[in-house]
Amino acid sequence: MIKESDLDGFTGTLQYHRSTFGKLNLTDGINFLRNETNCYWLIDIVESVQHLKEIQMYKDFLVWRIEVTENKSWNVTVKTDTDEPVLYEQSGTYTDFPFKEFEFYQEGNVLLLKSEH
């Protein structure tokens, strides 16, 4: 089982990895997270809304966040900064994502861990 501390060593990337549909580049850290937690669906959500006007306007820097409840339902949001309004939100009824809360960044067409910023 992956722990958040397993991600601490990612402070940059040696190569970029393609997202499922090829619209985004993933750093080594995000790719590791995707593979270790099998959260391809989370990256697919991010990728699937890249066409939205709100995302296009602010994609130079976005903060993506997933929250998982005790009953394993989930909510994904994106904002331009922590204290700003939500630009997009999507929820679901079940996930095995291992972290209760997790944030990562989007810079242009690149998804990265906070430690890789």
Phi and psi in radians as a Rosetta constraint file:
Dihedral C 1 N 2 CA 2 C 2 CIRCULARHARMONIC -1.273 0.35
Dihedral N 2 CA 2 C 2 N 3 CIRCULARHARMONIC 2.518 0.35
Dihedral C 2 N 3 CA 3 C 3 CIRCULARHARMONIC -2.037 0.35
Dihedral N 3 CA 3 C 3 N 4 CIRCULARHARMONIC 2.725 0.35
Dihedral C 3 N 4 CA 4 C 4 CIRCULARHARMONIC -1.027 0.35
Dihedral N 4 CA 4 C 4 N 5 CIRCULARHARMONIC -0.567 0.35
Dihedral C 4 N 5 CA 5 C 5 CIRCULARHARMONIC -1.112 0.35
Dihedral N 5 CA 5 C 5 N 6 CIRCULARHARMONIC -0.372 0.35
Dihedral C 5 N 6 CA 6 C 6 CIRCULARHARMONIC -1.151 0.35
Dihedral N 6 CA 6 C 6 N 7 CIRCULARHARMONIC -0.312 0.35
Dihedral C 6 N 7 CA 7 C 7 CIRCULARHARMONIC -1.638 0.35
Dihedral N 7 CA 7 C 7 N 8 CIRCULARHARMONIC -0.191 0.35
Dihedral C 7 N 8 CA 8 C 8 CIRCULARHARMONIC -1.063 0.35
Dihedral N 8 CA 8 C 8 N 9 CIRCULARHARMONIC -0.492 0.35
Dihedral C 8 N 9 CA 9 C 9 CIRCULARHARMONIC -1.324 0.35
Dihedral N 9 CA 9 C 9 N 10 CIRCULARHARMONIC -0.147 0.35
Dihedral C 9 N 10 CA 10 C 10 CIRCULARHARMONIC -1.533 0.35
Dihedral N 10 CA 10 C 10 N 11 CIRCULARHARMONIC 1.905 0.35
Dihedral C 10 N 11 CA 11 C 11 CIRCULARHARMONIC -2.158 0.35
Dihedral N 11 CA 11 C 11 N 12 CIRCULARHARMONIC 0.150 0.35
Dihedral C 11 N 12 CA 12 C 12 CIRCULARHARMONIC -3.119 0.35
Dihedral N 12 CA 12 C 12 N 13 CIRCULARHARMONIC -2.972 0.35
Dihedral C 12 N 13 CA 13 C 13 CIRCULARHARMONIC -2.407 0.35
Dihedral N 13 CA 13 C 13 N 14 CIRCULARHARMONIC 2.520 0.35
Dihedral C 13 N 14 CA 14 C 14 CIRCULARHARMONIC -1.585 0.35
Dihedral N 14 CA 14 C 14 N 15 CIRCULARHARMONIC -0.484 0.35
Dihedral C 14 N 15 CA 15 C 15 CIRCULARHARMONIC -2.677 0.35
Dihedral N 15 CA 15 C 15 N 16 CIRCULARHARMONIC 2.811 0.35
Dihedral C 15 N 16 CA 16 C 16 CIRCULARHARMONIC -1.760 0.35
Dihedral N 16 CA 16 C 16 N 17 CIRCULARHARMONIC 2.566 0.35
Dihedral C 16 N 17 CA 17 C 17 CIRCULARHARMONIC -2.051 0.35
Dihedral N 17 CA 17 C 17 N 18 CIRCULARHARMONIC 2.524 0.35
Dihedral C 17 N 18 CA 18 C 18 CIRCULARHARMONIC -1.447 0.35
Dihedral N 18 CA 18 C 18 N 19 CIRCULARHARMONIC 2.516 0.35
Dihedral C 18 N 19 CA 19 C 19 CIRCULARHARMONIC -1.305 0.35
Dihedral N 19 CA 19 C 19 N 20 CIRCULARHARMONIC 3.023 0.35
Dihedral C 19 N 20 CA 20 C 20 CIRCULARHARMONIC -0.914 0.35
Dihedral N 20 CA 20 C 20 N 21 CIRCULARHARMONIC -0.803 0.35
Dihedral C 20 N 21 CA 21 C 21 CIRCULARHARMONIC -1.775 0.35
Dihedral N 21 CA 21 C 21 N 22 CIRCULARHARMONIC 0.097 0.35
Dihedral C 21 N 22 CA 22 C 22 CIRCULARHARMONIC 1.358 0.35
Dihedral N 22 CA 22 C 22 N 23 CIRCULARHARMONIC 0.206 0.35
Dihedral C 22 N 23 CA 23 C 23 CIRCULARHARMONIC -1.506 0.35
Dihedral N 23 CA 23 C 23 N 24 CIRCULARHARMONIC -0.360 0.35
Dihedral C 23 N 24 CA 24 C 24 CIRCULARHARMONIC -2.226 0.35
Dihedral N 24 CA 24 C 24 N 25 CIRCULARHARMONIC 2.680 0.35
Dihedral C 24 N 25 CA 25 C 25 CIRCULARHARMONIC -1.822 0.35
Dihedral N 25 CA 25 C 25 N 26 CIRCULARHARMONIC 2.420 0.35
Dihedral C 25 N 26 CA 26 C 26 CIRCULARHARMONIC -1.979 0.35
Dihedral N 26 CA 26 C 26 N 27 CIRCULARHARMONIC 2.373 0.35
Dihedral C 26 N 27 CA 27 C 27 CIRCULARHARMONIC -1.266 0.35
Dihedral N 27 CA 27 C 27 N 28 CIRCULARHARMONIC 2.996 0.35
Dihedral C 27 N 28 CA 28 C 28 CIRCULARHARMONIC -0.990 0.35
Dihedral N 28 CA 28 C 28 N 29 CIRCULARHARMONIC -0.698 0.35
Dihedral C 28 N 29 CA 29 C 29 CIRCULARHARMONIC -1.157 0.35
Dihedral N 29 CA 29 C 29 N 30 CIRCULARHARMONIC -0.821 0.35
Dihedral C 29 N 30 CA 30 C 30 CIRCULARHARMONIC -1.155 0.35
Dihedral N 30 CA 30 C 30 N 31 CIRCULARHARMONIC -0.677 0.35
Dihedral C 30 N 31 CA 31 C 31 CIRCULARHARMONIC -1.108 0.35
Dihedral N 31 CA 31 C 31 N 32 CIRCULARHARMONIC -0.716 0.35
Dihedral C 31 N 32 CA 32 C 32 CIRCULARHARMONIC -1.067 0.35
Dihedral N 32 CA 32 C 32 N 33 CIRCULARHARMONIC -0.826 0.35
Dihedral C 32 N 33 CA 33 C 33 CIRCULARHARMONIC -1.015 0.35
Dihedral N 33 CA 33 C 33 N 34 CIRCULARHARMONIC -0.830 0.35
Dihedral C 33 N 34 CA 34 C 34 CIRCULARHARMONIC -1.034 0.35
Dihedral N 34 CA 34 C 34 N 35 CIRCULARHARMONIC -0.795 0.35
Dihedral C 34 N 35 CA 35 C 35 CIRCULARHARMONIC -1.262 0.35
Dihedral N 35 CA 35 C 35 N 36 CIRCULARHARMONIC -0.733 0.35
Dihedral C 35 N 36 CA 36 C 36 CIRCULARHARMONIC -1.277 0.35
Dihedral N 36 CA 36 C 36 N 37 CIRCULARHARMONIC -0.544 0.35
Dihedral C 36 N 37 CA 37 C 37 CIRCULARHARMONIC -1.833 0.35
Dihedral N 37 CA 37 C 37 N 38 CIRCULARHARMONIC -0.022 0.35
Dihedral C 37 N 38 CA 38 C 38 CIRCULARHARMONIC 0.958 0.35
Dihedral N 38 CA 38 C 38 N 39 CIRCULARHARMONIC 0.698 0.35
Dihedral C 38 N 39 CA 39 C 39 CIRCULARHARMONIC -1.737 0.35
Dihedral N 39 CA 39 C 39 N 40 CIRCULARHARMONIC 0.760 0.35
Dihedral C 39 N 40 CA 40 C 40 CIRCULARHARMONIC -0.987 0.35
Dihedral N 40 CA 40 C 40 N 41 CIRCULARHARMONIC -0.616 0.35
Dihedral C 40 N 41 CA 41 C 41 CIRCULARHARMONIC -1.047 0.35
Dihedral N 41 CA 41 C 41 N 42 CIRCULARHARMONIC -0.635 0.35
Dihedral C 41 N 42 CA 42 C 42 CIRCULARHARMONIC -1.161 0.35
Dihedral N 42 CA 42 C 42 N 43 CIRCULARHARMONIC -0.802 0.35
Dihedral C 42 N 43 CA 43 C 43 CIRCULARHARMONIC -1.146 0.35
Dihedral N 43 CA 43 C 43 N 44 CIRCULARHARMONIC -0.633 0.35
Dihedral C 43 N 44 CA 44 C 44 CIRCULARHARMONIC -1.101 0.35
Dihedral N 44 CA 44 C 44 N 45 CIRCULARHARMONIC -0.649 0.35
Dihedral C 44 N 45 CA 45 C 45 CIRCULARHARMONIC -1.061 0.35
Dihedral N 45 CA 45 C 45 N 46 CIRCULARHARMONIC -0.855 0.35
Dihedral C 45 N 46 CA 46 C 46 CIRCULARHARMONIC -1.010 0.35
Dihedral N 46 CA 46 C 46 N 47 CIRCULARHARMONIC -0.805 0.35
Dihedral C 46 N 47 CA 47 C 47 CIRCULARHARMONIC -1.142 0.35
Dihedral N 47 CA 47 C 47 N 48 CIRCULARHARMONIC -0.626 0.35
Dihedral C 47 N 48 CA 48 C 48 CIRCULARHARMONIC -1.251 0.35
Dihedral N 48 CA 48 C 48 N 49 CIRCULARHARMONIC -0.265 0.35
Dihedral C 48 N 49 CA 49 C 49 CIRCULARHARMONIC -1.919 0.35
Dihedral N 49 CA 49 C 49 N 50 CIRCULARHARMONIC 0.202 0.35
Dihedral C 49 N 50 CA 50 C 50 CIRCULARHARMONIC -1.095 0.35
Dihedral N 50 CA 50 C 50 N 51 CIRCULARHARMONIC -0.389 0.35
Dihedral C 50 N 51 CA 51 C 51 CIRCULARHARMONIC -1.376 0.35
Dihedral N 51 CA 51 C 51 N 52 CIRCULARHARMONIC -0.273 0.35
Dihedral C 51 N 52 CA 52 C 52 CIRCULARHARMONIC -1.141 0.35
Dihedral N 52 CA 52 C 52 N 53 CIRCULARHARMONIC 2.457 0.35
Dihedral C 52 N 53 CA 53 C 53 CIRCULARHARMONIC -0.964 0.35
Dihedral N 53 CA 53 C 53 N 54 CIRCULARHARMONIC -0.758 0.35
Dihedral C 53 N 54 CA 54 C 54 CIRCULARHARMONIC -1.094 0.35
Dihedral N 54 CA 54 C 54 N 55 CIRCULARHARMONIC -0.655 0.35
Dihedral C 54 N 55 CA 55 C 55 CIRCULARHARMONIC -1.272 0.35
Dihedral N 55 CA 55 C 55 N 56 CIRCULARHARMONIC -0.774 0.35
Dihedral C 55 N 56 CA 56 C 56 CIRCULARHARMONIC -1.027 0.35
Dihedral N 56 CA 56 C 56 N 57 CIRCULARHARMONIC -0.708 0.35
Dihedral C 56 N 57 CA 57 C 57 CIRCULARHARMONIC -1.133 0.35
Dihedral N 57 CA 57 C 57 N 58 CIRCULARHARMONIC -0.610 0.35
Dihedral C 57 N 58 CA 58 C 58 CIRCULARHARMONIC -2.049 0.35
Dihedral N 58 CA 58 C 58 N 59 CIRCULARHARMONIC 0.218 0.35
Dihedral C 58 N 59 CA 59 C 59 CIRCULARHARMONIC -1.230 0.35
Dihedral N 59 CA 59 C 59 N 60 CIRCULARHARMONIC -0.056 0.35
Dihedral C 59 N 60 CA 60 C 60 CIRCULARHARMONIC -1.071 0.35
Dihedral N 60 CA 60 C 60 N 61 CIRCULARHARMONIC -0.551 0.35
Dihedral C 60 N 61 CA 61 C 61 CIRCULARHARMONIC -2.756 0.35
Dihedral N 61 CA 61 C 61 N 62 CIRCULARHARMONIC 2.054 0.35
Dihedral C 61 N 62 CA 62 C 62 CIRCULARHARMONIC -2.324 0.35
Dihedral N 62 CA 62 C 62 N 63 CIRCULARHARMONIC 2.588 0.35
Dihedral C 62 N 63 CA 63 C 63 CIRCULARHARMONIC -1.933 0.35
Dihedral N 63 CA 63 C 63 N 64 CIRCULARHARMONIC 1.953 0.35
Dihedral C 63 N 64 CA 64 C 64 CIRCULARHARMONIC -1.646 0.35
Dihedral N 64 CA 64 C 64 N 65 CIRCULARHARMONIC 2.472 0.35
Dihedral C 64 N 65 CA 65 C 65 CIRCULARHARMONIC -2.457 0.35
Dihedral N 65 CA 65 C 65 N 66 CIRCULARHARMONIC 2.362 0.35
Dihedral C 65 N 66 CA 66 C 66 CIRCULARHARMONIC -2.053 0.35
Dihedral N 66 CA 66 C 66 N 67 CIRCULARHARMONIC 2.362 0.35
Dihedral C 66 N 67 CA 67 C 67 CIRCULARHARMONIC -2.139 0.35
Dihedral N 67 CA 67 C 67 N 68 CIRCULARHARMONIC 2.342 0.35
Dihedral C 67 N 68 CA 68 C 68 CIRCULARHARMONIC -2.087 0.35
Dihedral N 68 CA 68 C 68 N 69 CIRCULARHARMONIC 2.242 0.35
Dihedral C 68 N 69 CA 69 C 69 CIRCULARHARMONIC -1.481 0.35
Dihedral N 69 CA 69 C 69 N 70 CIRCULARHARMONIC 3.021 0.35
Dihedral C 69 N 70 CA 70 C 70 CIRCULARHARMONIC -1.101 0.35
Dihedral N 70 CA 70 C 70 N 71 CIRCULARHARMONIC -0.526 0.35
Dihedral C 70 N 71 CA 71 C 71 CIRCULARHARMONIC -1.537 0.35
Dihedral N 71 CA 71 C 71 N 72 CIRCULARHARMONIC 0.193 0.35
Dihedral C 71 N 72 CA 72 C 72 CIRCULARHARMONIC 1.316 0.35
Dihedral N 72 CA 72 C 72 N 73 CIRCULARHARMONIC 0.175 0.35
Dihedral C 72 N 73 CA 73 C 73 CIRCULARHARMONIC -1.289 0.35
Dihedral N 73 CA 73 C 73 N 74 CIRCULARHARMONIC 2.820 0.35
Dihedral C 73 N 74 CA 74 C 74 CIRCULARHARMONIC -2.414 0.35
Dihedral N 74 CA 74 C 74 N 75 CIRCULARHARMONIC 2.775 0.35
Dihedral C 74 N 75 CA 75 C 75 CIRCULARHARMONIC -2.493 0.35
Dihedral N 75 CA 75 C 75 N 76 CIRCULARHARMONIC 2.228 0.35
Dihedral C 75 N 76 CA 76 C 76 CIRCULARHARMONIC -1.968 0.35
Dihedral N 76 CA 76 C 76 N 77 CIRCULARHARMONIC 2.287 0.35
Dihedral C 76 N 77 CA 77 C 77 CIRCULARHARMONIC -2.278 0.35
Dihedral N 77 CA 77 C 77 N 78 CIRCULARHARMONIC 2.824 0.35
Dihedral C 77 N 78 CA 78 C 78 CIRCULARHARMONIC -2.415 0.35
Dihedral N 78 CA 78 C 78 N 79 CIRCULARHARMONIC 2.417 0.35
Dihedral C 78 N 79 CA 79 C 79 CIRCULARHARMONIC -2.413 0.35
Dihedral N 79 CA 79 C 79 N 80 CIRCULARHARMONIC 2.896 0.35
Dihedral C 79 N 80 CA 80 C 80 CIRCULARHARMONIC -1.420 0.35
Dihedral N 80 CA 80 C 80 N 81 CIRCULARHARMONIC -0.343 0.35
Dihedral C 80 N 81 CA 81 C 81 CIRCULARHARMONIC -2.890 0.35
Dihedral N 81 CA 81 C 81 N 82 CIRCULARHARMONIC 2.895 0.35
Dihedral C 81 N 82 CA 82 C 82 CIRCULARHARMONIC -0.959 0.35
Dihedral N 82 CA 82 C 82 N 83 CIRCULARHARMONIC -0.746 0.35
Dihedral C 82 N 83 CA 83 C 83 CIRCULARHARMONIC -1.638 0.35
Dihedral N 83 CA 83 C 83 N 84 CIRCULARHARMONIC 0.193 0.35
Dihedral C 83 N 84 CA 84 C 84 CIRCULARHARMONIC -1.657 0.35
Dihedral N 84 CA 84 C 84 N 85 CIRCULARHARMONIC 2.875 0.35
Dihedral C 84 N 85 CA 85 C 85 CIRCULARHARMONIC -1.174 0.35
Dihedral N 85 CA 85 C 85 N 86 CIRCULARHARMONIC 2.725 0.35
Dihedral C 85 N 86 CA 86 C 86 CIRCULARHARMONIC -1.253 0.35
Dihedral N 86 CA 86 C 86 N 87 CIRCULARHARMONIC 2.278 0.35
Dihedral C 86 N 87 CA 87 C 87 CIRCULARHARMONIC -1.563 0.35
Dihedral N 87 CA 87 C 87 N 88 CIRCULARHARMONIC -0.570 0.35
Dihedral C 87 N 88 CA 88 C 88 CIRCULARHARMONIC -2.693 0.35
Dihedral N 88 CA 88 C 88 N 89 CIRCULARHARMONIC 2.576 0.35
Dihedral C 88 N 89 CA 89 C 89 CIRCULARHARMONIC -2.561 0.35
Dihedral N 89 CA 89 C 89 N 90 CIRCULARHARMONIC 2.470 0.35
Dihedral C 89 N 90 CA 90 C 90 CIRCULARHARMONIC -2.539 0.35
Dihedral N 90 CA 90 C 90 N 91 CIRCULARHARMONIC 2.451 0.35
Dihedral C 90 N 91 CA 91 C 91 CIRCULARHARMONIC -2.211 0.35
Dihedral N 91 CA 91 C 91 N 92 CIRCULARHARMONIC 2.798 0.35
Dihedral C 91 N 92 CA 92 C 92 CIRCULARHARMONIC -2.609 0.35
Dihedral N 92 CA 92 C 92 N 93 CIRCULARHARMONIC 2.980 0.35
Dihedral C 92 N 93 CA 93 C 93 CIRCULARHARMONIC -1.668 0.35
Dihedral N 93 CA 93 C 93 N 94 CIRCULARHARMONIC -0.302 0.35
Dihedral C 93 N 94 CA 94 C 94 CIRCULARHARMONIC -2.697 0.35
Dihedral N 94 CA 94 C 94 N 95 CIRCULARHARMONIC 2.427 0.35
Dihedral C 94 N 95 CA 95 C 95 CIRCULARHARMONIC -2.635 0.35
Dihedral N 95 CA 95 C 95 N 96 CIRCULARHARMONIC 2.680 0.35
Dihedral C 95 N 96 CA 96 C 96 CIRCULARHARMONIC -1.856 0.35
Dihedral N 96 CA 96 C 96 N 97 CIRCULARHARMONIC 0.331 0.35
Dihedral C 96 N 97 CA 97 C 97 CIRCULARHARMONIC -0.968 0.35
Dihedral N 97 CA 97 C 97 N 98 CIRCULARHARMONIC 2.293 0.35
Dihedral C 97 N 98 CA 98 C 98 CIRCULARHARMONIC -1.387 0.35
Dihedral N 98 CA 98 C 98 N 99 CIRCULARHARMONIC -0.218 0.35
Dihedral C 98 N 99 CA 99 C 99 CIRCULARHARMONIC -1.880 0.35
Dihedral N 99 CA 99 C 99 N 100 CIRCULARHARMONIC 2.442 0.35
Dihedral C 99 N 100 CA 100 C 100 CIRCULARHARMONIC -1.160 0.35
Dihedral N 100 CA 100 C 100 N 101 CIRCULARHARMONIC -0.703 0.35
Dihedral C 100 N 101 CA 101 C 101 CIRCULARHARMONIC -2.430 0.35
Dihedral N 101 CA 101 C 101 N 102 CIRCULARHARMONIC 2.463 0.35
Dihedral C 101 N 102 CA 102 C 102 CIRCULARHARMONIC -2.708 0.35
Dihedral N 102 CA 102 C 102 N 103 CIRCULARHARMONIC 2.332 0.35
Dihedral C 102 N 103 CA 103 C 103 CIRCULARHARMONIC -2.092 0.35
Dihedral N 103 CA 103 C 103 N 104 CIRCULARHARMONIC 2.561 0.35
Dihedral C 103 N 104 CA 104 C 104 CIRCULARHARMONIC -2.563 0.35
Dihedral N 104 CA 104 C 104 N 105 CIRCULARHARMONIC 2.938 0.35
Dihedral C 104 N 105 CA 105 C 105 CIRCULARHARMONIC -1.946 0.35
Dihedral N 105 CA 105 C 105 N 106 CIRCULARHARMONIC 2.743 0.35
Dihedral C 105 N 106 CA 106 C 106 CIRCULARHARMONIC -2.162 0.35
Dihedral N 106 CA 106 C 106 N 107 CIRCULARHARMONIC 2.219 0.35
Dihedral C 106 N 107 CA 107 C 107 CIRCULARHARMONIC -2.176 0.35
Dihedral N 107 CA 107 C 107 N 108 CIRCULARHARMONIC 1.830 0.35
Dihedral C 107 N 108 CA 108 C 108 CIRCULARHARMONIC 1.148 0.35
Dihedral N 108 CA 108 C 108 N 109 CIRCULARHARMONIC -2.110 0.35
Dihedral C 108 N 109 CA 109 C 109 CIRCULARHARMONIC -1.809 0.35
Dihedral N 109 CA 109 C 109 N 110 CIRCULARHARMONIC 0.373 0.35
Dihedral C 109 N 110 CA 110 C 110 CIRCULARHARMONIC -2.012 0.35
Dihedral N 110 CA 110 C 110 N 111 CIRCULARHARMONIC 2.283 0.35
Dihedral C 110 N 111 CA 111 C 111 CIRCULARHARMONIC -1.763 0.35
Dihedral N 111 CA 111 C 111 N 112 CIRCULARHARMONIC 2.350 0.35
Dihedral C 111 N 112 CA 112 C 112 CIRCULARHARMONIC -2.560 0.35
Dihedral N 112 CA 112 C 112 N 113 CIRCULARHARMONIC 2.710 0.35
Dihedral C 112 N 113 CA 113 C 113 CIRCULARHARMONIC -1.234 0.35
Dihedral N 113 CA 113 C 113 N 114 CIRCULARHARMONIC 2.733 0.35
Dihedral C 113 N 114 CA 114 C 114 CIRCULARHARMONIC -1.014 0.35
Dihedral N 114 CA 114 C 114 N 115 CIRCULARHARMONIC -0.639 0.35
Dihedral C 114 N 115 CA 115 C 115 CIRCULARHARMONIC -1.228 0.35
Dihedral N 115 CA 115 C 115 N 116 CIRCULARHARMONIC -0.255 0.35
Dihedral C 115 N 116 CA 116 C 116 CIRCULARHARMONIC -1.658 0.35
Dihedral N 116 CA 116 C 116 N 117 CIRCULARHARMONIC -0.027 0.35
